[in-house]
Amino acid sequence: EFKIIKLPFKPKNGEKYFTVSDTTISTYNWTNCMYENAYFKLGNCFRTKEEAEANADRIRKEIMG
């Protein structure tokens, strides 16, 4: 029996991605800096704005506690 496991999205260098903050959804181009890697480890990197919006409540609960 096999299971399909969806790996977290990690942008490639220069690729656009979206993140959720306490009040907004922002878009950036990946540069592999310390802050971006923190977003990735928190599961706060999304391919689309719609994916970010769909996960906004979960991310905000993790950020805000």
C-alpha positions in Angstrom: 0.0 0.0 0.0 1.3 3.4 -0.9 0.4 6.9 0.4 0.9 10.2 -1.4 2.5 12.7 1.0 2.3 16.3 -0.1 5.6 18.0 0.6 5.6 21.6 1.8 6.1 24.2 -0.9 9.6 25.7 -0.8 10.2 28.4 -3.5 13.2 28.3 -5.7 15.6 31.2 -5.9 13.8 34.2 -7.4 10.4 32.4 -7.4 7.3 34.4 -6.1 5.6 33.2 -3.0 3.0 34.4 -0.5 3.1 34.6 3.3 0.5 35.4 6.0 1.3 38.1 8.7 -0.9 39.2 11.5 -2.9 41.6 9.3 -2.0 41.0 5.6 -1.0 38.5 2.9 2.2 39.6 1.3 4.1 38.4 -1.8 7.9 38.2 -2.2 10.5 36.7 -4.4 12.5 34.0 -2.7 16.2 34.9 -1.9 16.9 32.1 0.6 17.5 34.5 3.5 17.1 33.7 7.2 13.6 35.2 7.4 12.4 33.3 4.4 13.7 30.0 5.8 11.8 30.8 9.0 8.6 31.3 7.0 9.2 27.9 5.3 9.8 26.1 8.6 6.6 27.6 10.0 4.7 26.4 6.9 4.1 30.0 5.9 5.1 29.8 2.2 2.3 29.4 -0.4 2.3 29.2 -4.2 -0.8 31.4 -4.5 -2.7 34.1 -2.7 -5.7 31.8 -2.5 -3.6 29.1 -0.7 -2.4 31.8 1.8 -5.9 33.0 2.4 -7.1 29.4 3.0 -4.4 28.9 5.6 -4.5 32.4 7.1 -6.4 31.5 10.3 -4.1 28.6 11.1 -0.9 30.6 10.5 -2.2 33.6 12.5 -3.0 31.3 15.5 0.5 29.9 15.4 2.0 33.4 15.1 -0.2 35.1 17.7 -0.5 32.2 20.0 
